[in-house]
Amino acid sequence: MDEGKVHDLRSGTRNGGEKRCLCCLPRELLLIILGYLSVLDYLSFRVVCKCWHSAFSKCSAFISQKQLPRQLPWFMLLRSEEFPEGLHLSQNKQHFLQTTGKFGDLSSRCIYNSDIPELCETRFLLSRHGWLLLFSSKNGCSFLFFLNLFSRARIDIPLIDVDKLWRPVFDVSAPPTSPDCVVFAISCNDFGIEIRTCRRRESTWKSNSFEYHGVSGHVVNTVFVRGIWYCLHERSSFSTFDVVNNCWRFLGLPEGMYKQWSQVNLLSYVIKRGTQVYLCVHGNVFHEVLLEEPLKVTKNWRDRDWQIGVEYQMRSLPRGAFQTLQNEMEVFDTFNGHAWCGDRNVSKYDVIKFRWHHFRSFLNHRYVMMDKWSCPPNNKECSTIVAWVEPVWVHPKADLGWMF
């Protein structure tokens, strides 16, 4: 080793008198150091000093490509807004989720105020793979775009007027940086189904219309599995859309599944065991459905031990529940809209506790008076809606665009 280049850790210099600096370390060593940090640590790391900011910038693009250890999800605070008169297509009330500019991490449950303009007064459509899909319509200008909450990387995509869609549900087949990404939007009313898709590198949306009499209600959640979108309707029926052949099929109620009450709001999330993908559906009773045809119910409300051990924990101890399920959950952010609400602790204004929103099930009836974690329908005390966000860092590079 060259003695003149040995670092003197006590004096902070090299033997030759040259100043030692963190940003001078090889990228390989910096990546090892950053590999021990969380996404929250990245935000702090960059603002320590110019040297640390330079060191992080040196590795930022490589962090985006590196598969980091899975971390607990973050959350965003949203509020539910009713459409102004004349914007919706039916006499029934239609609501949409709007961002508030507040978010936090599940580890501490602390709430942070953001100065990111895109996170305030923007319509929230989706949280997948660490990306938010947002719609903004202000001062006569409209934008539809993906946003990474942590790096502020942004990808604008071809525009559709989301406000004119009836109760739309959005999804993506892959992260928007992937060449295989397809953005999916489904909306249905009493007359039919409207499905729109937009692939990466495409400048327009493709639209498909299908006859549908609305007997199973609107779509509440969608899951993409091996080229097929599985759509859960509000009364627990399923339909599918084949993205390759542009084919939509109504599957109805899976065998072994009970039809949900019409007034019950279904809550659902995705888990994955090996190569098999399941949708857990909570309503007046609980079911777990294997997403491959023919659809198969693999667990139901009779699985008392499993239900008490997992479902109750999801409502009362979300951090523990996420840690328990993190090996089998496909992604943390697959909860459908309006599934969770957050209630701020009176004694600690910046700390939030989580509860199922409009939740009813066999287990809920048994425990609701005991734990008070579930929200009855039309509960005026619900402070806000909670959306989960996968903590992923995406480097905001120049070629991060939809058409690249």
Buried (B, 14 or more C-beta within 10 A) or exposed (E): EEEEEEEEEEEEEBEEEEEEBBBBBEEEEBBEEBEEBBBBEBBEBBEEEEEBBBBBEBBBEBBBEEEBEBBBBBBBBBBBEEEEEEEBBEEEEBBBBBBBBBBBBBEEBEBBEBEEEBBBBBBBBBBBBBBBBBBBBEEEEBBBBBBBBBBBBBBEBEBBEBBEBBBBBBBBBBBBBEEEBBBBBBBBBEEEBBBBBBBBEBEEBEEBEBEBEEEBBBBBBBBBBEEBBBBBBBBBBBBBBEBEEEEBEBBBBBEEBBBBEEEBBBBBBBBBEEEEBBBBBBBBBBBBBBBBEEBBBBBBBEBEEEBEEBBBBBBBBBBEBBEBBEEEBBBBBBBBBBBBBBBBEEEEEBBBBBBBBBBBBBBBEEBBEEEEBBBEEEEEEBBBBBBBBBBBBBBBBEEBBBEE
